[in-house]
C-alpha cells in the first residue's frame, strides 16, 4: 500500500532553505550515502512524486536544465504558466484529486512530496500525508523556508544518526489541536 512521505533535510531550527532559497548549508554536511535513511534506499521505494514551483525551479537550475527524476512520474503544483519537462504534469488547486492520480501511478510504491514545506502541509491538512522523514543538520539559519509552515501533531517512530545528521521519522497524526 502506498504511503505519502515528505522526505527532506532541514536545519536544527526547522528550515529547508534560507531566505534566498539556498541549500548551501546542506551540501557542507557529512553523510554516509549508504547509512540510515539514505536517499538510495528511500528512492527505491518511491513510485511517484510531487513538488512545488520553487523546488522544481531549483532542481532545473542546479542540474543545468536536466531533470533529476526522468523515470519517476511527477506532478508540479504551481499557479504559473509553464511548459514542464517530459514526465512532469502541471497541477493546480486542491491536492486531493491529484493525490489519487499519484497513488495510482505509484503502483503500490510510496508517493514522495519532494518539496516544499507548504506543499507538504497541504497534504497533511487534507489527511493525506502519512510520514515525515527529516534529516536534521547541525546548522541554524534564523530565517528561511520552514519545514512545515503550519502546526501539526507528529508521532516519533524512529531515530538514527547518519554522519552529521540526526535522522528522524514521524507518523503524521494531524493538525495540532490545543
VOPAGU-2260 file (C-alpha; in pm, 1 decimal, decimal comma):
REM VOPAGU-2260
SITE   aa  ch    i         X         Y         Z
SITE  UNK   A    0       0,0       0,0       0,0
SITE  UNK   A    1     131,0     343,4     -93,8
SITE  UNK   A    2     227,3     587,6     178,9
SITE  UNK   A    3     268,3     958,2     115,7
SITE  UNK   A    4     602,8    1071,7     257,3
SITE  UNK   A    5     771,2    1409,8     297,1
SITE  UNK   A    6    1140,0    1307,8     277,8
SITE  UNK   A    7    1367,7    1606,0     324,7
SITE  UNK   A    8    1650,9    1768,9     515,7
SITE  UNK   A    9    1621,7    2065,8     748,3
SITE  UNK   A   10    1831,0    2279,6     976,2
SITE  UNK   A   11    1814,8    2243,7    1353,0
SITE  UNK   A   12    1587,5    2549,9    1366,0
SITE  UNK   A   13    1347,1    2396,5    1115,1
SITE  UNK   A   14    1427,0    2549,8     776,8
SITE  UNK   A   15    1454,7    2375,2     440,2
SITE  UNK   A   16    1635,9    2663,7     271,6
SITE  UNK   A   17    1746,2    3013,3     359,4
SITE  UNK   A   18    1550,7    3325,3     263,0
SITE  UNK   A   19    1719,9    3319,3     -81,5
SITE  UNK   A   20    1624,8    2951,8    -138,5
SITE  UNK   A   21    1987,5    2845,3     -96,8
SITE  UNK   A   22    2075,5    2495,4      19,9
SITE  UNK   A   23    2445,6    2572,6      60,9
SITE  UNK   A   24    2419,7    2471,9     428,1
SITE  UNK   A   25    2306,8    2122,4     325,9
SITE  UNK   A   26    2593,0    2036,3      93,4
SITE  UNK   A   27    2854,9    2112,9     359,4
SITE  UNK   A   28    2735,5    1828,5     583,5
SITE  UNK   A   29    2899,9    1488,7     623,6
SITE  UNK   A   30    2673,6    1198,5     522,2
SITE  UNK   A   31    2714,7     826,8     454,5
SITE  UNK   A   32    2531,8     757,1     126,9
SITE  UNK   A   33    2460,9     400,8     243,4
SITE  UNK   A   34    2380,9     498,4     603,5
SITE  UNK   A   35    2046,4     528,1     781,8
SITE  UNK   A   36    1767,0     698,8     590,4
SITE  UNK   A   37    1981,2     714,6     276,9
SITE  UNK   A   38    1842,5     864,1     -41,4
SITE  UNK   A   39    1919,1     547,9    -241,4
SITE  UNK   A   40    1720,2     325,6     -10,0
SITE  UNK   A   41    1435,0     576,1       8,3
SITE  UNK   A   42    1402,6     641,6    -365,8
SITE  UNK   A   43    1397,2     267,3    -443,0
SITE  UNK   A   44    1058,1     253,9    -269,0
SITE  UNK   A   45     908,9     557,2    -445,2
SITE  UNK   A   46     671,8     524,2    -741,0
SITE  UNK   A   47     557,1     883,9    -794,3
SITE  UNK   A   48     613,5    1230,4    -653,4
SITE  UNK   A   49     520,2    1593,6    -646,5
SITE  UNK   A   50     685,3    1927,1    -585,4
SITE  UNK   A   51     615,7    2297,6    -583,8
SITE  UNK   A   52     748,4    2564,4    -817,0
SITE  UNK   A   53    1044,0    2674,9    -603,8
SITE  UNK   A   54    1175,6    2318,9    -571,3
SITE  UNK   A   55    1116,7    2245,9    -941,3
SITE  UNK   A   56    1297,1    2564,3   -1045,0
SITE  UNK   A   57    1585,5    2489,3    -804,6
SITE  UNK   A   58    1629,6    2134,7    -942,2
SITE  UNK   A   59    1637,8    2253,8   -1303,5
SITE  UNK   A   60    1873,1    2541,7   -1220,7
SITE  UNK   A   61    2118,4    2328,0   -1023,2
SITE  UNK   A   62    2111,6    2040,8   -1271,5
SITE  UNK   A   63    2179,6    2275,9   -1566,9
SITE  UNK   A   64    1833,3    2218,3   -1712,2
SITE  UNK   A   65    1843,5    1838,8   -1676,5
SITE  UNK   A   66    1556,7    1675,8   -1492,9
SITE  UNK   A   67    1672,9    1464,1   -1198,1
SITE  UNK   A   68    1378,4    1222,0   -1199,9
SITE  UNK   A   69    1321,7    1109,6   -1561,9
SITE  UNK   A   70    1175,2     769,6   -1467,7
SITE  UNK   A   71     950,3     889,6   -1186,4
SITE  UNK   A   72     602,7    1027,2   -1264,5
SITE  UNK   A   73     596,3    1375,0   -1107,1
SITE  UNK   A   74     335,1    1643,2   -1052,5
SITE  UNK   A   75     431,4    2010,1   -1035,0
SITE  UNK   A   76     197,3    2221,2    -820,6
SITE  UNK   A   77     208,7    2576,9    -949,8
SITE  UNK   A   78     -12,5    2866,3   -1049,1
SITE  UNK   A   79     239,9    2972,6   -1312,0
SITE  UNK   A   80     203,6    2905,7   -1680,1
SITE  UNK   A   81     488,1    2665,5   -1750,4
SITE  UNK   A   82     589,4    2410,1   -2009,1
SITE  UNK   A   83     713,3    2128,2   -1786,1
SITE  UNK   A   84     985,3    1879,6   -1872,2
SITE  UNK   A   85     871,7    1537,2   -2000,9
SITE  UNK   A   86     733,4    1319,0   -1723,6
SITE  UNK   A   87     607,7    1616,8   -1519,9
SITE  UNK   A   88     237,4    1701,9   -1505,9
SITE  UNK   A   89     126,4    2050,2   -1400,9
SITE  UNK   A   90    -129,3    2050,7   -1121,0
SITE  UNK   A   91    -330,7    2332,9    -967,9
SITE  UNK   A   92    -564,5    2365,1    -675,5
SITE  UNK   A   93    -669,1    2100,4    -426,6
SITE  UNK   A   94    -413,1    1825,3    -365,2
SITE  UNK   A   95    -679,1    1554,1    -308,8
SITE  UNK   A   96    -765,3    1465,1    -670,5
SITE  UNK   A   97    -400,8    1482,8    -771,5
SITE  UNK   A   98    -307,0    1257,4    -479,4
SITE  UNK   A   99    -538,1     987,5    -613,1
SITE  UNK   A  100    -361,7    1001,3    -952,1
SITE  UNK   A  101     -19,7     989,5    -784,5
SITE  UNK   A  102    -113,5     685,0    -577,0
SITE  UNK   A  103    -236,3     511,0    -891,1
SITE  UNK   A  104      87,6     595,5   -1076,6
SITE  UNK   A  105     296,1     477,2    -779,8
SITE  UNK   A  106     154,6     124,6    -828,2
SITE  UNK   A  107     194,0      22,2    -464,6
SITE  UNK   A  108     514,9     214,6    -400,5
SITE  UNK   A  109     532,4     532,2    -192,3
SITE  UNK   A  110     443,1     883,0    -307,1
SITE  UNK   A  111     714,7    1138,9    -233,2
SITE  UNK   A  112     635,3    1500,2    -152,9
SITE  UNK   A  113     971,5    1636,5    -270,4
SITE  UNK   A  114     919,0    1993,7    -151,2
SITE  UNK   A  115     846,1    2240,3     -24,1
SITE  UNK   A  116     709,8    2263,7     322,0
SITE  UNK   A  117     390,7    2444,5     223,4
SITE  UNK   A  118     302,4    2170,2     -26,1
SITE  UNK   A  119     367,7    1902,3     236,4
SITE  UNK   A  120     144,0    2098,4     475,9
SITE  UNK   A  121    -137,0    2097,9     217,9
SITE  UNK   A  122    -120,4    1718,2     201,0
SITE  UNK   A  123    -111,1    1696,0     582,1
SITE  UNK   A  124    -412,3    1929,8     616,4
SITE  UNK   A  125    -605,1    1708,3     373,6
SITE  UNK   A  126    -518,2    1399,6     582,9
SITE  UNK   A  127    -304,0    1260,8     300,3
SITE  UNK   A  128      49,7    1287,9     441,8
SITE  UNK   A  129     143,1     969,0     625,9
SITE  UNK   A  130     505,8    1025,1     718,2
SITE  UNK   A  131     772,1    1291,4     760,6
SITE  UNK   A  132    1130,3    1172,6     721,1
SITE  UNK   A  133    1371,6    1453,4     800,9
SITE  UNK   A  134    1747,8    1457,2     827,5
SITE  UNK   A  135    1832,0    1739,4    1067,4
SITE  UNK   A  136    2164,3    1916,2    1012,4
SITE  UNK   A  137    2364,7    2085,6    1289,3
SITE  UNK   A  138    2309,2    2429,4    1136,7
SITE  UNK   A  139    2077,2    2718,3    1219,6
SITE  UNK   A  140    1965,4    2980,3     969,4
SITE  UNK   A  141    1738,1    3201,0    1176,3
SITE  UNK   A  142    1503,4    3252,8     880,8
SITE  UNK   A  143    1405,1    3093,0     553,7
SITE  UNK   A  144    1164,8    2831,5     416,5
SITE  UNK   A  145    1009,7    2640,0     709,7
SITE  UNK   A  146     989,8    2262,5     724,7
SITE  UNK   A  147     613,5    2280,0     785,2
SITE  UNK   A  148     465,1    2631,0     797,8
SITE  UNK   A  149     156,1    2530,1     994,6
SITE  UNK   A  150     111,8    2338,1    1323,8
SITE  UNK   A  151      85,5    1958,9    1307,4
SITE  UNK   A  152      94,3    1681,3    1561,6
SITE  UNK   A  153     353,3    1415,7    1476,3
SITE  UNK   A  154     449,1    1087,4    1646,9
SITE  UNK   A  155     818,6     993,6    1652,5
SITE  UNK   A  156     870,9     646,5    1508,3
SITE  UNK   A  157    1247,9     615,0    1450,5
SITE  UNK   A  158    1574,6     792,3    1529,2
SITE  UNK   A  159    1918,2     729,8    1377,1
SITE  UNK   A  160    2241,1     912,6    1303,1
SITE  UNK   A  161    2395,8     945,5     958,9
SITE  UNK   A  162    2717,6    1145,4     960,6
SITE  UNK   A  163    2632,8    1495,7    1079,4
SITE  UNK   A  164    2257,4    1435,4    1054,7
SITE  UNK   A  165    2000,1    1330,2    1312,4
SITE  UNK   A  166    1759,5    1117,4    1107,2
SITE  UNK   A  167    1403,5    1132,8    1234,1
SITE  UNK   A  168    1094,3     950,7    1111,7
SITE  UNK   A  169     749,7    1066,2    1218,9
SITE  UNK   A  170     395,6     946,6    1156,5
SITE  UNK   A  171     159,6    1236,4    1087,3
SITE  UNK   A  172    -119,2    1244,5    1346,0
SITE  UNK   A  173    -293,5    1551,0    1202,9
SITE  UNK   A  174    -335,0    1923,6    1263,9
SITE  UNK   A  175    -219,2    2027,2    1610,1
SITE  UNK   A  176    -508,7    2077,1    1847,5
SITE  UNK   A  177    -483,5    2255,8    2178,8
